[in-house]
């Protein structure tokens, strides 16, 4: 037995490009990937925060010069970025790298202070740098408002929460740190289902980093260790129900949009030596949702209890796919009762084939 999903574009899909040009183009920025690439190439991998801070300074100068936003030549004259001029992701890179530079300076001061107690003067200085980083995150959020797509907006929100969490961590405000980091973790965990494998790995690494900080915060707030981070996350979600209801709605919207893009080409299923085209978008979306969970299950290293939860989600996803096929099959069968044709009979046969195919997947997974 073998089966696979194959995506390809139909000739008539070129119309979508002309329709998209009519809509207002939203800015897209792979924020975490951009940051991580810079980290790996310019010192953070080896703990050299000063090298990275100098890189950010050079990067900012190049960005401002290319966008004609330099702060004067001979005499300093501050030139702020106004929301109405933001037309590409390069404008958003300026507050991003400003935040990164301030963060790198704070981490440099912390690193130079060593493992012992940080001198008060150094401590206040690094806290001010963290505050500066958070301030630039707020500017990034305000500049991106209504300018970026939903995925980028969520990435900016997660990055801002993570940066604010760093500040609160230095202040030892454990409860507020947990709230900020859990929010960032929730976004990154959902985002790990999107994008290519490299991008998914970046999100998972960030989730693991946040989990380490959450364990530290929980230890300092309540004493003792916590093995299951999910319990802490669920408690935080329940305490701020309305906030997370809105956040989950945004995340679900991004997931749906991504699935629609993935299913924009016609999809075909090959199984038992037969290939069938899937014309229904509803069925394609249901299959893509199930496939995402299947991949997550294959790559997970979680506990048996978490795996059982993923298995349950997978069965429900296959159930949704079966329901979509049955609904489509019911409509086609009703048409055939009124007026039979070769085309409608083939369509009904293909749906019956898909029904058996999904049932097979459900039983073998």
PyMOL commands that set and color helices and strands:
alter all, ss='L'
color gray80, all
select helices_A, chain A and resi 11-22+31-41+44-46+49-66+83-85+89-113+120-144+150-171+174-191+197-222+229-239+241-262+281-299+304-338+342-364
alter helices_A, ss='H'
color red, helices_A
select strands_A, chain A and resi 3-8+266-271+274-278
alter strands_A, ss='S'
color yellow, strands_A
deselect
rebuild
show_as cartoon
